[in-house]
Each structure stands twice: as structure tokens, then as C-alpha cells.
Amino acid sequence: MAFDRQITLDGETADRIATQVLMEHRDFMREQLGAAEVGEVRLHPEDSLNYQKCMDAMNYLLKNYFGEN
């Protein structure tokens, strides 16, 4: 079923939403990596590497486009 609704947001609101989503997902991946290091969860070595690469990219975006750390 397709939805035909549209939501219009100003740029500032869209940026705040994007920033929040990036930060939350980055923090989740950081928690998973930390838990894997102490043996609380199991991550495939490729997943660990991809998580780190993705977090690096998110950090770059947050710092250079959104001014966040």
C-alpha cells in the first residue's frame, strides 16, 4: 500500500532530525563495538570493521556539515 502523504520541513528542522539520527545510530554502533570487546555480544570481524568505517563517516558528517562532535 503506497502512502501519498507529504511532509514539508524547513531546512533547520531537517538538519536537526538528520543530526539526531546520525548521533543515535553512531552511539548504538559504538555501544555494540564496546560490548563486543568485552564479550557481551558477538560481532563478525567484518561487521566490526564496517561499524568503525561507518562511525568514522558519521563523525565526519556531524563535524563538517552539522558542526557537532
C-alpha positions as a printed NumPy array, in Angstrom:
array([[  0.   ,   0.   ,   0.   ],
       [  1.503,   3.323,  -1.037],
       [  1.061,   6.424,   1.069],
       [  0.514,   9.653,  -0.778],
       [  1.173,  11.992,   2.135],
       [  3.872,  14.621,   2.09 ],
       [  5.562,  16.344,   4.973],
       [  7.264,  19.652,   4.438],
       [ 10.038,  20.689,   6.805],
       [ 12.21 ,  23.767,   6.863],
       [ 15.938,  23.154,   6.397],
       [ 16.838,  23.788,  10.018],
       [ 14.363,  21.205,  11.294],
       [ 15.501,  18.66 ,   8.712],
       [ 19.127,  19.236,   9.755],
       [ 18.264,  18.754,  13.434],
       [ 16.479,  15.484,  12.646],
       [ 19.372,  14.252,  10.491],
       [ 21.885,  15.178,  13.187],
       [ 19.919,  13.377,  15.893],
       [ 19.502,  10.224,  13.787],
       [ 23.219,  10.131,  12.896],
       [ 24.253,  10.641,  16.522],
       [ 21.883,   7.969,  17.847],
       [ 22.96 ,   5.406,  15.264],
       [ 26.655,   6.203,  15.801],
       [ 26.2  ,   5.807,  19.564],
       [ 24.419,   2.476,  19.061],
       [ 27.273,   1.155,  16.928],
       [ 29.819,   2.414,  19.471],
       [ 27.957,   0.553,  22.238],
       [ 27.89 ,  -2.642,  20.166],
       [ 31.626,  -2.417,  19.466],
       [ 32.342,  -1.84 ,  23.153],
       [ 30.147,  -4.753,  24.165],
       [ 31.898,  -6.969,  21.606],
       [ 35.294,  -6.044,  23.041],
       [ 34.314,  -7.319,  26.479],
       [ 32.498, -10.382,  25.111],
       [ 28.937,  -9.282,  25.846],
       [ 27.893,  -9.548,  22.189],
       [ 29.346, -11.311,  19.174],
       [ 30.126,  -9.299,  16.048],
       [ 31.622, -10.782,  12.922],
       [ 35.074,  -9.247,  12.299],
       [ 33.837,  -7.705,   9.039],
       [ 30.9  ,  -6.15 ,  10.876],
       [ 33.257,  -4.648,  13.445],
       [ 35.362,  -3.127,  10.677],
       [ 32.282,  -1.837,   8.842],
       [ 30.882,  -0.352,  12.052],
       [ 34.127,   1.539,  12.586],
       [ 34.195,   2.802,   8.985],
       [ 30.566,   3.876,   9.225],
       [ 31.169,   5.639,  12.552],
       [ 34.147,   7.472,  11.047],
       [ 31.948,   8.652,   8.165],
       [ 29.191,   9.725,  10.563],
       [ 31.709,  11.631,  12.687],
       [ 32.969,  13.394,   9.557],
       [ 29.446,  14.377,   8.524],
       [ 28.481,  15.522,  12.002],
       [ 31.622,  17.613,  12.381],
       [ 31.926,  19.108,   8.902],
       [ 28.301,  19.531,   7.869],
       [ 26.406,  19.884,  11.105],
       [ 29.063,  21.343,  13.429],
       [ 28.615,  18.598,  16.021],
       [ 31.207,  16.436,  17.749]])
